[in-house]
Amino acid sequence: MAPDQAQTSFSRTSASFRTSAPTAFFHLTALHLVLAIAGLLTPALPTPAFAAAAVPQAPQLMLAKAYHPGIALTDYWVSEKYDGVRGYWDGEKLLTRGGERIAAPAWFTAGWPKVPMDGELWTGHGQFTRALSTVRQQSPDPAAWRAMRFMVFDLPAQGGHFSERIPALNGVVTRIDQPWVQAVAQSKVSNHAALQALLTTTVKHGGEGLMLHRGSSLYKGQRSDDLLKAKPHEDDEARVVAHIPGQGKYAGMVGALLVEMPGTAGKAGQRFKLGSGLSDELRQNPPPIGSTVTYRFRGLNDSGIPRFASFMRVRDAAI
């Protein structure tokens, strides 16, 4: 091709490209948009590392079984059972039993060591609802937190037997040197009669009951006989599976909750009706299906159903 012909051809091509460029650009942009929406333009991005942390990781805590006569009490340390909210200091932040971060004021945990501490957030005898309300707040109320105490009863990462952890715990609390952080006092009883006498005195002064901690036990995140609770009544938890309509004066409200006890050995738990103890307010706005409630009772019948069960409160899943 001659130079002048090539130049003419190039000029025509350039002109054609300039004319069609806006249309081509529009089509290309539209194609990119469609592919992006369909997820075909680029491979899916990996899940961010923080996504897994969105679900709270519950700490592995020691949990108590119920005390019964016949236990060798000389093996155990005894302390008051505080009716508050379980609190776990992991060395950096304060968590609930379910792993939710507690929005405590900065001054409340200022100066706490990098040592995990297990305890109870407690606002006084008969003040469980107040403690729960304070712990649930997303924005801490300084006035409410000034009434709060952290009653420390164990050092999960300390190692050694509980009898060896007690002086270590007392030392940690002494070094913290804050009036709202207290070490739970531990003592010994010789027999069942002495335990019952101490229980009676504790309850008379507003206490919920007693805790028994085996002196030779290691800290293990499980429910076992290493930790026992003694109360003037038994209590347990069950899951709400249905609302049973009320009759008579409770017509139009919930007459009872149908609850299911925890299953064992792969078998579903037994179900029973829980109506006693429900206030009119709860009957009108009952605990949602799937929630967990605490009830008190007096032993089990031959079929394993709690006798004289009475509703106590709704347990927050995170608490």
Summary of the structure (lengths in Angstrom):
residues: 319
radius of gyration: 31.0
end to end distance: 85.8
largest distance: 119.3
contacts: 861
relative contact order: 0.13
helix: 31%
strand: 28%
